[in-house]
Amino acid sequence: MAIIGFHASHEQISPRQLLADVRAAEAAGFAAAMCSDHLTPWSARQGHSGFAWSWLGAALAVTSLRFGVVHAPGQRYHPAITAQMIATLGEMFPGRFWAALGSGQAMNEHVTGDPWPRKEVRDRRLEECVDVIRRLLAGEEVTHEGLVTVDRARVWSLPGPVPALVAAAVTPATAARVAAWADGLVTVNQPADTLRRVVDAYRDAGGRGEVRLQVHVSYDPDPDRALAIATDQWRTNVFPPEIAWELDTAAAFDAAARHASEADVHRAVRVSADPAQHAAWLAEYLEIGFDELYIHHVGQQQAAFLDVFGAHVLPQLGGRS
């Protein structure tokens, strides 16, 4: 039976409000939650970017939900610090936390002043970081020299069990590559044939664990308003991965999205005023083989979405709490 979760968007909503929203999501029937670790939003109109790790401690404490976070070690975060953060949440909240590790995006990582590596180098750096993090979470003292450097690091407060280290991947090629180390996979909604290829590439390469999907939706009882919300808040997320990896500021995303069309928005966001249509779309993703769906209403106001999806969408999907 699938798990249907809530995506907490730090890029769009203040940390205080988002804490209230995730509690409301639990009350509405969502069984889990996830968020992304951003330093900057995708657009100046979104206007927020709370620190995911401190927020996660509060969210885990005030709900009973299981949480995940999408995170990029290697540039903005040293892998020893990533390991310590994962270990602390895992020790405080056993079995309720997973971390999805990815190669990162320039928009969040350029602030260190270090050069932004090409994708192949970022992938190799991520693999080194995963090895370091796993060894630290196992209680080892780690020294490592490579694309990252670690000198006699040790994490003293260890979790039990060790949280799953999930891979964040958007393309079939990346999904196949990460299968060697990942405890599971998380990706974002794309055309169904692309998602099938991502899942198949991961499984065919020996990928284990759950496959998770973050789904961008826009709901409002007024269909014109639903489209307006999606266009205002998410037109900066219509680009292919190769562009999204490289743009480095909210202003750059806003400039690139100036001519985004209605069709572009519809490709990135499931827009409808009909809860039954949203349920049908989500059911299609489950048929592809996803074990967990994390629904992200791209508006900044979550209350109506949570009420309607809790009452009319979640029951149709048979999700478990």
Residue frames as qw, qx, qy, qz and C-alpha x, y, z in Angstrom:
[[0.000, 0.888, 0.459, 0.000, 0.00, 0.00, 0.00],
 [0.436, 0.536, -0.013, 0.722, 1.38, 3.39, -1.00],
 [0.347, -0.561, -0.347, 0.666, 2.44, 6.17, 1.33],
 [0.214, 0.776, 0.317, 0.502, 1.03, 9.59, 0.37],
 [0.505, -0.421, -0.260, 0.707, 3.05, 12.43, 1.82],
 [0.076, 0.976, 0.194, -0.062, 3.14, 16.23, 1.89],
 [0.646, 0.262, -0.025, 0.717, 5.98, 18.27, 0.40],
 [0.299, -0.858, -0.210, 0.361, 6.96, 21.21, 2.61],
 [0.578, 0.605, 0.139, 0.530, 8.29, 23.95, 0.32],
 [0.491, -0.578, -0.150, 0.634, 10.82, 26.06, 2.19],
 [0.326, 0.085, 0.335, 0.880, 11.35, 28.16, -0.92],
 [0.145, -0.503, -0.501, -0.689, 7.78, 29.48, -0.78],
 [0.581, -0.689, -0.332, -0.277, 6.58, 29.49, 2.82],
 [0.105, -0.722, 0.492, -0.476, 8.08, 30.88, 6.02],
 [0.343, 0.138, -0.896, 0.244, 9.43, 28.27, 8.46],
 [0.259, 0.045, 0.626, -0.734, 6.86, 29.21, 11.11],
 [0.686, 0.241, -0.008, -0.686, 3.92, 28.88, 8.74],
 [0.614, 0.297, -0.698, -0.218, 5.33, 25.70, 7.22],
 [0.059, 0.104, -0.896, 0.428, 5.47, 24.12, 10.66],
 [0.507, 0.213, 0.441, -0.709, 1.77, 24.84, 11.08],
 [0.668, 0.370, -0.350, -0.542, 1.13, 23.51, 7.56],
 [0.418, 0.241, -0.876, -0.016, 2.86, 20.19, 8.19],
 [0.185, 0.069, 0.804, -0.561, 0.84, 19.70, 11.38],
 [0.612, 0.345, 0.147, -0.696, -2.30, 20.41, 9.36],
 [0.555, 0.367, -0.658, -0.351, -1.13, 17.91, 6.74],
 [0.116, 0.084, -0.956, 0.255, -0.87, 15.20, 9.40],
 [0.377, 0.246, 0.583, -0.676, -4.36, 16.05, 10.65],
 [0.607, 0.421, -0.183, -0.649, -5.67, 15.86, 7.06],
 [0.954, 0.062, 0.262, -0.132, -4.38, 12.32, 6.68],
 [0.550, 0.692, -0.460, 0.079, -1.00, 12.66, 4.99],
 [0.950, -0.288, -0.088, 0.081, 1.26, 9.86, 6.19],
 [0.727, -0.190, 0.088, 0.654, 4.70, 11.42, 5.70],
 [0.159, 0.975, 0.029, -0.152, 6.46, 14.60, 4.58],
 [0.749, 0.025, 0.161, 0.642, 9.57, 15.75, 2.80],
 [0.056, 0.967, 0.020, -0.246, 11.35, 19.00, 2.03],
 [0.741, 0.477, -0.043, 0.472, 14.30, 20.35, 0.07],
 [0.560, -0.599, -0.052, 0.570, 17.41, 22.01, 1.49],
 [0.439, 0.703, 0.230, 0.510, 17.69, 25.36, -0.35],
 [0.375, -0.332, -0.179, 0.847, 19.65, 28.50, 0.33],
 [0.159, 0.246, -0.165, -0.942, 17.72, 30.49, -2.27],
 [0.622, 0.422, 0.536, -0.384, 14.22, 30.24, -3.74],
 [0.537, 0.287, 0.640, 0.469, 13.48, 29.55, -7.40],
 [0.133, 0.676, 0.371, 0.623, 11.95, 33.01, -7.81],
 [0.084, 0.146, -0.346, 0.923, 11.99, 36.34, -6.00],
 [0.551, -0.325, -0.231, -0.733, 8.18, 36.04, -5.90],
 [0.762, -0.265, -0.590, 0.029, 8.47, 32.98, -3.66],
 [0.121, -0.787, 0.178, -0.578, 10.46, 34.96, -1.16],
 [0.725, -0.581, 0.299, -0.219, 11.56, 32.37, 1.43],
 [0.727, 0.367, -0.566, 0.127, 14.32, 29.88, 2.10],
 [0.635, -0.653, 0.293, -0.290, 14.31, 28.58, 5.67],
 [0.086, 0.519, -0.848, 0.066, 17.06, 26.26, 6.91],
 [0.781, -0.070, -0.487, -0.385, 15.69, 22.78, 6.42],
 [0.575, 0.059, -0.755, 0.309, 17.74, 21.01, 9.10],
 [0.044, -0.024, 0.576, -0.816, 16.69, 23.09, 12.08],
 [0.612, -0.003, -0.080, -0.787, 13.10, 23.06, 10.81],
 [0.697, 0.032, -0.691, -0.187, 13.19, 19.25, 10.52],
 [0.260, 0.019, -0.791, 0.553, 14.02, 18.90, 14.20],
 [0.335, 0.082, 0.349, -0.871, 10.97, 20.96, 15.11],
 [0.671, 0.113, -0.344, -0.647, 8.70, 19.21, 12.58],
 [0.576, 0.038, -0.815, 0.042, 9.69, 15.74, 13.75],
 [0.097, -0.019, -0.714, 0.693, 9.09, 16.81, 17.36],
 [0.386, 0.180, 0.305, -0.852, 5.57, 18.21, 16.82],
 [0.791, 0.206, -0.240, -0.524, 4.24, 15.48, 14.49],
 [0.757, -0.226, 0.612, -0.026, 4.45, 11.71, 14.27],
 [0.755, 0.636, -0.050, -0.153, 5.23, 11.80, 10.54],
 [0.780, -0.132, 0.334, 0.512, 8.24, 10.27, 8.83],
 [0.186, 0.931, -0.072, -0.305, 10.33, 12.92, 7.05],
 [0.790, 0.134, 0.265, 0.537, 12.85, 13.11, 4.25],
 [0.003, -0.891, 0.102, 0.443, 15.07, 15.88, 2.95],
 [0.783, 0.515, 0.112, 0.331, 16.79, 16.43, -0.40],
 [0.409, -0.851, 0.221, 0.245, 20.34, 17.59, 0.27],
 [0.738, 0.612, -0.173, 0.225, 23.60, 18.14, -1.64],
 [0.665, -0.653, 0.194, 0.306, 26.84, 17.37, 0.21],
 [0.795, 0.199, 0.235, 0.522, 30.25, 18.29, -1.15],
 [0.329, 0.489, 0.076, 0.804, 30.38, 22.06, -1.62],
 [0.317, -0.652, 0.034, -0.688, 28.11, 24.07, 0.67],
 [0.793, -0.499, 0.221, -0.271, 28.22, 21.20, 3.18],
 [0.112, 0.507, -0.853, 0.055, 31.26, 19.15, 4.12],
 [0.703, -0.107, -0.643, -0.283, 30.25, 15.45, 4.23],
 [0.355, -0.067, -0.761, 0.539, 31.28, 15.16, 7.88],
 [0.243, 0.063, 0.302, -0.920, 28.77, 17.88, 8.75],
 [0.653, -0.003, -0.419, -0.631, 26.11, 16.15, 6.66],
 [0.590, -0.058, -0.799, 0.096, 26.80, 12.90, 8.51],
 [0.124, -0.077, -0.639, 0.756, 26.49, 14.63, 11.89],
 [0.441, 0.035, 0.028, -0.896, 23.18, 16.26, 10.93],
 [0.703, -0.021, -0.585, -0.404, 21.75, 12.94, 9.69],
 [0.479, -0.030, -0.807, 0.344, 23.00, 11.11, 12.76],
 [0.077, 0.011, 0.494, -0.866, 21.49, 13.61, 15.19],
 [0.617, 0.024, -0.091, -0.782, 18.01, 13.48, 13.65],
 [0.715, 0.048, -0.671, -0.190, 18.26, 9.70, 13.35],
 [0.323, 0.013, -0.781, 0.535, 19.25, 9.35, 17.00],
 [0.250, 0.047, 0.386, -0.887, 16.44, 11.61, 18.25],
 [0.713, 0.261, 0.123, -0.639, 13.74, 10.16, 15.99],
 [0.311, -0.244, 0.894, 0.211, 14.62, 6.52, 15.23],
 [0.334, 0.292, 0.872, 0.209, 13.19, 5.15, 12.01],
 [0.232, 0.812, 0.470, -0.258, 11.46, 8.41, 11.06],
 [0.084, 0.874, -0.214, -0.429, 14.03, 10.16, 8.89],
 [0.801, 0.203, 0.382, 0.414, 15.68, 9.63, 5.49],
 [0.059, -0.765, 0.219, 0.603, 18.03, 11.82, 3.51],
 [0.766, 0.551, 0.284, 0.171, 18.12, 12.04, -0.28],
 [0.411, -0.607, 0.313, 0.604, 21.57, 13.00, -1.53],
 [0.651, 0.701, 0.268, 0.118, 22.14, 14.71, -4.87],
 [0.672, 0.122, 0.101, 0.724, 24.89, 16.43, -6.82],
 [0.193, -0.587, -0.235, 0.750, 23.46, 19.89, -6.22],
 [0.348, 0.796, 0.395, 0.299, 22.51, 23.04, -8.11],
 [0.435, 0.284, -0.087, 0.850, 24.52, 26.18, -8.69],
 [0.265, -0.716, -0.203, -0.613, 21.75, 28.34, -7.20],
 [0.733, -0.670, -0.065, -0.102, 22.52, 26.96, -3.74],
 [0.887, -0.216, 0.034, 0.407, 26.19, 26.04, -3.97],
 [0.516, 0.624, 0.000, 0.587, 27.86, 29.02, -5.70],
 [0.322, -0.915, 0.010, -0.243, 27.90, 30.99, -2.42],
 [0.829, -0.429, 0.110, 0.342, 31.08, 29.23, -1.28],
 [0.100, 0.880, -0.338, -0.318, 32.98, 31.00, -4.05],
 [0.493, -0.251, 0.781, 0.290, 34.40, 27.69, -5.26],
 [0.284, 0.235, -0.610, -0.701, 34.08, 26.87, -8.97],
 [0.790, 0.131, 0.323, -0.505, 30.90, 25.03, -9.96],
 [0.303, -0.280, 0.855, 0.314, 32.08, 21.66, -11.34],
 [0.508, 0.139, -0.565, -0.635, 30.71, 20.03, -14.47],
 [0.841, -0.206, -0.001, -0.500, 28.11, 17.31, -13.94],
 [0.867, 0.135, -0.465, 0.113, 30.48, 14.35, -14.21],
 [0.309, 0.324, -0.584, 0.677, 32.73, 15.80, -11.51],
 [0.481, -0.329, 0.267, -0.768, 29.74, 16.58, -9.30],
 [0.919, -0.092, -0.234, -0.303, 28.56, 12.98, -9.62],
 [0.734, 0.173, -0.541, 0.373, 31.97, 11.63, -8.61],
 [0.002, 0.375, -0.465, 0.802, 32.13, 14.09, -5.72],
 [0.721, -0.288, 0.046, -0.629, 28.72, 12.90, -4.53],
 [0.920, -0.002, -0.392, -0.022, 29.88, 9.28, -4.60],
 [0.454, 0.269, -0.567, 0.632, 32.91, 10.16, -2.47],
 [0.309, -0.355, 0.307, -0.827, 30.64, 12.02, -0.04],
 [0.860, -0.204, -0.180, -0.433, 28.25, 9.07, 0.24],
 [0.801, 0.086, -0.525, 0.274, 31.14, 6.74, 1.09],
 [0.186, 0.299, -0.493, 0.795, 32.41, 9.15, 3.75],
 [0.531, -0.315, 0.121, -0.777, 28.93, 9.65, 5.22],
 [0.900, -0.131, -0.350, -0.226, 28.20, 5.91, 5.39],
 [0.665, 0.128, -0.562, 0.476, 31.49, 5.23, 7.16],
 [0.033, -0.305, 0.402, -0.863, 30.90, 8.03, 9.65],
 [0.702, -0.265, -0.026, -0.661, 27.36, 6.81, 10.37],
 [0.896, -0.045, -0.441, 0.015, 28.87, 3.37, 11.04],
 [0.651, -0.754, 0.055, 0.075, 31.06, 4.90, 13.76],
 [0.822, 0.147, 0.038, 0.549, 34.36, 4.90, 11.89],
 [0.203, -0.783, 0.141, 0.571, 37.04, 7.56, 12.08],
 [0.704, 0.581, 0.350, 0.210, 37.45, 8.72, 8.49],
 [0.178, -0.652, 0.334, 0.657, 40.34, 10.29, 6.61],
 [0.657, 0.515, 0.522, 0.173, 39.83, 10.83, 2.90],
 [0.096, -0.576, 0.292, 0.757, 41.61, 12.71, 0.11],
 [0.385, 0.369, 0.744, 0.402, 39.95, 13.24, -3.25],
 [0.014, 0.575, 0.380, 0.725, 37.36, 15.65, -4.58],
 [0.487, -0.793, -0.016, -0.366, 36.55, 16.19, -0.90],
 [0.417, 0.367, -0.668, 0.495, 39.06, 16.11, 1.95],
 [0.725, -0.608, -0.137, -0.295, 38.33, 14.65, 5.39],
 [0.320, 0.487, -0.660, 0.473, 40.83, 14.61, 8.25],
 [0.240, -0.025, -0.858, 0.453, 40.21, 12.16, 11.12],
 [0.474, -0.243, -0.036, -0.846, 36.48, 12.84, 11.34],
 [0.204, -0.184, -0.949, 0.154, 34.21, 10.91, 13.68],
 [0.482, -0.439, -0.193, -0.733, 30.53, 11.24, 14.57],
 [0.041, 0.184, -0.835, 0.517, 30.06, 10.40, 18.24],
 [0.516, 0.192, 0.537, -0.640, 26.27, 10.47, 18.67],
 [0.074, 0.105, -0.858, -0.497, 25.22, 7.67, 16.35],
 [0.669, 0.010, -0.024, -0.743, 21.69, 6.80, 15.15],
 [0.073, -0.041, 0.996, 0.021, 20.03, 3.45, 15.43],
 [0.801, 0.199, 0.417, 0.381, 18.89, 2.41, 12.91],
 [0.270, -0.282, 0.315, 0.865, 20.98, 4.35, 10.40],
 [0.479, 0.631, 0.220, -0.569, 18.67, 6.54, 8.28],
 [0.742, 0.399, 0.466, 0.269, 18.30, 5.52, 4.65],
 [0.131, -0.548, 0.323, 0.760, 20.56, 7.37, 2.23],
 [0.605, 0.600, 0.521, -0.048, 18.31, 7.84, -0.78],
 [0.381, -0.061, 0.412, 0.826, 19.47, 9.12, -4.18],
 [0.339, 0.731, 0.237, -0.543, 17.91, 12.14, -5.85],
 [0.328, -0.085, 0.699, 0.630, 17.81, 11.62, -9.62],
 [0.463, 0.551, 0.126, -0.683, 15.91, 13.19, -12.53],
 [0.552, 0.520, -0.497, -0.423, 17.30, 11.36, -15.57],
 [0.993, -0.004, -0.062, -0.100, 17.47, 7.64, -16.36],
 [0.648, 0.478, -0.435, 0.402, 21.27, 7.87, -16.67],
 [0.109, -0.534, 0.531, -0.649, 21.64, 9.28, -13.16],
 [0.826, -0.262, 0.175, -0.467, 19.10, 6.79, -11.78],
 [0.950, 0.173, -0.246, 0.081, 21.15, 3.89, -13.15],
 [0.429, 0.531, -0.495, 0.538, 24.39, 5.32, -11.79],
 [0.311, -0.507, 0.453, -0.664, 23.15, 5.89, -8.22],
 [0.909, -0.172, -0.216, -0.312, 21.72, 2.35, -7.95],
 [0.686, 0.249, -0.579, 0.364, 25.16, 1.17, -6.82],
 [0.250, 0.127, -0.589, 0.758, 24.96, 3.05, -3.52],
 [0.376, -0.287, 0.027, -0.880, 21.38, 4.20, -2.86],
 [0.130, 0.143, 0.898, -0.395, 18.92, 2.83, -0.31],
 [0.317, 0.681, 0.637, -0.172, 16.09, 4.17, -2.48],
 [0.287, 0.217, 0.395, 0.845, 15.29, 6.77, -5.13],
 [0.134, 0.740, 0.451, -0.480, 13.40, 10.07, -5.24],
 [0.276, 0.157, 0.480, 0.818, 12.54, 12.01, -8.39],
 [0.237, 0.395, 0.235, -0.856, 10.06, 14.65, -9.58],
 [0.628, 0.512, 0.558, -0.179, 7.02, 14.47, -11.83],
 [0.030, 0.410, -0.581, -0.702, 7.75, 14.34, -15.55],
 [0.710, 0.193, -0.350, -0.580, 5.91, 12.74, -18.49],
 [0.896, -0.221, 0.289, -0.254, 4.88, 9.17, -17.67],
 [0.914, 0.350, -0.138, 0.154, 7.22, 7.58, -20.21],
 [0.269, 0.681, -0.481, 0.483, 10.19, 9.46, -18.75],
 [0.545, -0.514, 0.470, -0.467, 9.26, 8.40, -15.21],
 [0.989, 0.018, 0.096, -0.109, 8.99, 4.77, -16.32],
 [0.730, 0.513, -0.305, 0.333, 12.47, 4.98, -17.81],
 [0.081, -0.678, 0.503, -0.529, 13.83, 6.52, -14.59],
 [0.771, -0.339, 0.393, -0.369, 12.29, 3.79, -12.42],
 [0.974, 0.225, -0.008, 0.013, 13.29, 1.01, -14.84],
 [0.497, 0.657, -0.427, 0.373, 16.86, 2.31, -15.08],
 [0.312, -0.598, 0.552, -0.490, 17.17, 2.28, -11.30],
 [0.877, -0.149, 0.358, -0.283, 15.66, -1.19, -10.86],
 [0.897, 0.420, -0.120, 0.061, 17.51, -2.71, -13.84],
 [0.355, 0.658, -0.513, 0.422, 20.81, -1.50, -12.36],
 [0.581, -0.140, -0.728, 0.337, 20.01, -3.30, -9.09],
 [0.131, -0.401, 0.225, -0.878, 18.51, -0.34, -7.24],
 [0.357, -0.325, -0.847, 0.223, 16.95, -1.32, -3.91],
 [0.052, -0.337, -0.489, 0.803, 14.46, 0.25, -1.52],
 [0.288, 0.735, 0.558, -0.256, 11.47, 2.46, -2.14],
 [0.286, 0.246, 0.360, 0.853, 11.07, 4.73, -5.15],
 [0.038, -0.677, -0.478, 0.559, 9.52, 8.09, -4.29],
 [0.273, 0.490, 0.444, 0.699, 8.00, 10.81, -6.43],
 [0.037, -0.466, -0.299, 0.832, 7.51, 14.48, -5.65],
 [0.220, 0.560, 0.691, 0.399, 4.43, 15.69, -7.55],
 [0.023, -0.167, -0.081, 0.982, 3.82, 19.37, -8.25],
 [0.028, 0.606, 0.768, 0.207, 0.11, 20.23, -8.30],
 [0.074, -0.026, 0.119, -0.990, -1.97, 23.38, -8.31],
 [0.140, -0.522, -0.838, -0.071, -5.47, 23.18, -6.88],
 [0.152, 0.158, 0.266, -0.939, -8.10, 25.86, -6.52],
 [0.407, 0.482, 0.742, -0.229, -11.90, 25.56, -6.92],
 [0.416, 0.834, 0.011, -0.363, -11.59, 28.22, -9.63],
 [0.879, 0.190, 0.256, 0.354, -9.70, 26.69, -12.60],
 [0.378, 0.821, -0.046, 0.426, -8.41, 30.08, -13.74],
 [0.387, -0.833, 0.325, -0.225, -7.08, 30.73, -10.25],
 [0.906, -0.236, 0.316, 0.150, -5.43, 27.29, -10.17],
 [0.743, 0.464, 0.133, 0.463, -3.55, 28.11, -13.37],
 [0.060, 0.907, -0.126, 0.397, -2.67, 31.62, -12.14],
 [0.664, -0.676, 0.316, -0.045, -1.15, 30.15, -8.95],
 [0.898, 0.006, 0.301, 0.321, 0.92, 27.66, -10.92],
 [0.543, 0.691, 0.089, 0.469, 2.10, 30.33, -13.36],
 [0.162, -0.918, 0.179, -0.314, 3.03, 32.83, -10.68],
 [0.626, -0.648, 0.421, -0.103, 4.82, 30.42, -8.35],
 [0.784, -0.185, 0.568, 0.166, 6.23, 27.65, -10.53],
 [0.688, 0.725, 0.022, -0.018, 6.98, 28.96, -14.03],
 [0.029, 0.814, -0.580, 0.021, 10.65, 29.14, -13.00],
 [0.524, -0.292, 0.797, -0.065, 10.64, 25.33, -12.73],
 [0.815, 0.473, 0.179, -0.284, 9.78, 24.45, -16.31],
 [0.308, 0.761, -0.547, -0.164, 13.36, 23.98, -17.52],
 [0.925, 0.111, -0.358, 0.060, 15.22, 20.74, -18.29],
 [0.784, -0.552, -0.047, 0.279, 17.76, 19.59, -15.68],
 [0.685, 0.175, 0.072, 0.703, 20.75, 20.85, -17.66],
 [0.048, 0.665, 0.076, 0.741, 19.48, 24.43, -17.28],
 [0.615, -0.730, -0.135, -0.265, 18.18, 24.13, -13.71],
 [0.853, -0.262, -0.125, 0.434, 21.58, 22.83, -12.54],
 [0.576, 0.193, 0.052, 0.793, 23.42, 25.86, -13.93],
 [0.090, -0.768, -0.166, -0.612, 21.34, 28.98, -13.24],
 [0.531, -0.007, -0.577, 0.620, 22.72, 30.52, -10.08],
 [0.054, 0.082, 0.394, -0.914, 20.28, 33.12, -8.70],
 [0.287, 0.574, 0.701, -0.311, 16.55, 33.66, -8.27],
 [0.246, 0.721, -0.082, -0.642, 16.89, 36.63, -10.62],
 [0.052, 0.342, -0.799, -0.493, 18.38, 34.36, -13.29],
 [0.159, 0.295, 0.942, 0.005, 15.48, 31.93, -12.98],
 [0.259, 0.706, 0.426, -0.504, 12.97, 34.78, -13.17],
 [0.186, 0.632, -0.383, -0.647, 14.65, 36.15, -16.29],
 [0.021, -0.146, 0.926, 0.348, 14.78, 32.73, -17.96],
 [0.141, 0.421, 0.888, -0.122, 11.09, 32.14, -17.22],
 [0.167, 0.394, 0.065, -0.902, 9.91, 35.47, -18.61],
 [0.498, 0.259, -0.446, -0.698, 8.54, 33.82, -21.75],
 [0.123, 0.031, 0.984, -0.121, 7.33, 30.55, -20.21],
 [0.423, -0.140, -0.481, -0.755, 4.05, 29.56, -21.82],
 [0.738, -0.208, 0.247, -0.592, 0.86, 28.12, -20.36],
 [0.933, 0.172, -0.302, -0.099, 1.81, 24.81, -21.99],
 [0.419, 0.437, -0.642, 0.469, 5.20, 24.93, -20.25],
 [0.361, -0.352, 0.511, -0.696, 3.48, 25.38, -16.89],
 [0.892, -0.033, 0.038, -0.449, 1.09, 22.49, -17.55],
 [0.792, 0.310, -0.512, 0.118, 4.05, 20.22, -18.34],
 [0.266, 0.358, -0.655, 0.610, 5.61, 21.02, -14.96],
 [0.261, -0.016, 0.604, -0.752, 2.51, 21.21, -12.74],
 [0.095, -0.392, -0.893, -0.197, -0.68, 19.16, -12.58],
 [0.155, 0.050, 0.154, -0.975, -3.27, 21.98, -12.69],
 [0.308, -0.386, -0.764, -0.415, -6.96, 21.29, -12.03],
 [0.381, -0.303, 0.261, -0.834, -9.94, 22.49, -10.01],
 [0.864, -0.118, -0.266, -0.410, -11.28, 18.93, -9.88],
 [0.473, -0.541, 0.666, -0.202, -10.14, 16.74, -6.95],
 [0.913, 0.143, 0.371, -0.092, -11.13, 13.62, -8.91],
 [0.671, 0.705, -0.185, 0.132, -8.77, 14.62, -11.73],
 [0.058, -0.747, 0.608, -0.262, -5.93, 15.06, -9.24],
 [0.743, -0.258, 0.580, -0.211, -6.68, 11.63, -7.76],
 [0.898, 0.412, 0.151, -0.015, -6.61, 10.07, -11.23],
 [0.423, 0.789, -0.399, 0.198, -3.25, 11.66, -12.03],
 [0.314, -0.617, 0.661, -0.288, -1.76, 10.47, -8.75],
 [0.886, -0.008, 0.428, -0.180, -3.12, 6.96, -9.32],
 [0.773, 0.614, -0.149, 0.055, -1.27, 6.88, -12.65],
 [0.116, 0.740, -0.604, 0.271, 2.00, 7.53, -10.83],
 [0.639, -0.339, 0.628, -0.287, 1.30, 4.67, -8.45],
 [0.924, 0.310, 0.192, -0.120, 0.69, 2.40, -11.44],
 [0.491, 0.747, -0.433, 0.115, 4.16, 3.24, -12.75],
 [0.830, -0.050, -0.479, 0.282, 5.56, 1.64, -9.61],
 [0.063, 0.542, -0.391, 0.741, 6.19, 4.43, -7.11],
 [0.484, -0.307, -0.766, 0.291, 5.97, 3.37, -3.48],
 [0.220, -0.631, -0.411, 0.620, 5.57, 6.87, -2.05],
 [0.236, 0.671, 0.340, 0.614, 4.11, 10.09, -3.47],
 [0.293, -0.466, -0.323, 0.770, 4.85, 13.51, -1.95],
 [0.215, 0.761, 0.519, 0.324, 2.32, 16.09, -3.09],
 [0.307, -0.280, -0.078, 0.906, 3.46, 19.67, -3.47],
 [0.186, 0.867, 0.460, 0.048, 0.72, 22.27, -3.94],
 [0.556, 0.219, 0.049, 0.800, 2.71, 25.05, -5.57],
 [0.149, -0.829, -0.191, -0.504, 0.69, 27.84, -3.98],
 [0.196, 0.366, -0.554, 0.722, 1.87, 29.68, -0.90],
 [0.565, -0.223, 0.347, -0.715, -1.43, 29.10, 0.92],
 [0.209, 0.150, -0.963, -0.078, -1.84, 25.43, 1.82],
 [0.379, 0.043, 0.668, -0.639, -5.03, 25.28, 3.94],
 [0.734, 0.327, 0.044, -0.593, -7.64, 24.75, 1.19],
 [0.565, 0.422, -0.691, -0.159, -5.43, 22.24, -0.61],
 [0.048, 0.200, -0.911, 0.357, -4.91, 20.22, 2.57],
 [0.527, 0.143, 0.518, -0.659, -8.60, 20.21, 3.44],
 [0.752, 0.402, -0.134, -0.505, -9.77, 19.16, -0.03],
 [0.524, 0.410, -0.745, -0.050, -7.06, 16.57, -0.68],
 [0.124, -0.184, 0.857, -0.465, -7.50, 15.13, 2.80],
 [0.585, 0.215, 0.489, -0.610, -11.24, 14.73, 2.31],
 [0.758, 0.515, 0.116, -0.383, -11.50, 13.87, -1.38],
 [0.547, 0.650, -0.520, -0.087, -8.15, 12.74, -2.84],
 [0.079, -0.467, 0.847, -0.239, -6.29, 10.70, -0.24],
 [0.690, 0.012, 0.608, -0.393, -9.22, 8.29, 0.36],
 [0.815, 0.511, -0.041, -0.269, -9.23, 7.42, -3.37],
 [0.419, 0.671, -0.609, 0.063, -5.54, 6.48, -3.32],
 [0.936, -0.245, -0.252, -0.025, -5.66, 3.99, -0.47],
 [0.330, 0.604, -0.517, 0.509, -2.61, 5.51, 1.20],
 [0.733, -0.419, -0.501, 0.191, -1.49, 4.31, 4.60],
 [0.195, -0.884, 0.209, -0.369, -0.63, 6.35, 7.68]]
